[in-house]
């Protein structure tokens, strides 16, 4: 095993460990699956380093080719999708919207989480620029929550000074696809201009869904960074694939 190969497997090991460590501050189904992948990758790297060779080299040629194809396809698709996510996360459309849709996120009792608060702050800024627009707060109620995300969002915006008659609640959605589909259904004018407000890592997928629904939609993502920011970007890779295939 040459120096380049050693460095490669050490990098694999570091990435695997980071995937496992990432699970502890942000414990959810995605980070658990990522951690399992991290354990497998770390184990593979350790075995290769101990045996001083690529253990896949002992496998039949067809299987080796399949493994290489899968790895190369993953790397190319990951770079391509993450590039789109990052670029669109910095893109703000300068338009006069009829409706501002704020996509729901986690709440803590009767308060928005940091990610949701950043979305709401961005929505408020856009409303101040376009006071004729109506804000749609979109997000349902989790099983153990007393309030829906939409209710918490409305209360936060009212406290900032947004009139109640400028707010519409959509409180029966639990995914980004449902957020947008059900918010769109509340509007009679299907040619209306919608400004979608979310976090920057989420903006590309939200716009992708809106386009699939036929909405005249634009984006205004929040640029603020919060804990879990990195894992959110990684999670978007899998979420975008799900959106393309299933939504």
Secondary structure, 3 states (H helix, E strand, C coil): CCHHHHHHHHHHHHHHHHHHHHHHHCCCHHHHHHHHHHHHHHHHHHHHHHHCCCHHHHCCHHHHHHHHHHHHHHHHHHHHHHHHHHHHHCCECCCCCCEEEEECCCEECCEECHHHHHHHHHHHHHHHHCCCCEEEEECCCCCCCCCCHHHHHHHHHHHHCCCHHHEEEECCCCCHHHHHHHHHHCCCCCCCEEEEECEHHHHHHHHHHHHHCCCEEEEECECCCCCCHHHHHHHHHHHHHHHHHHC
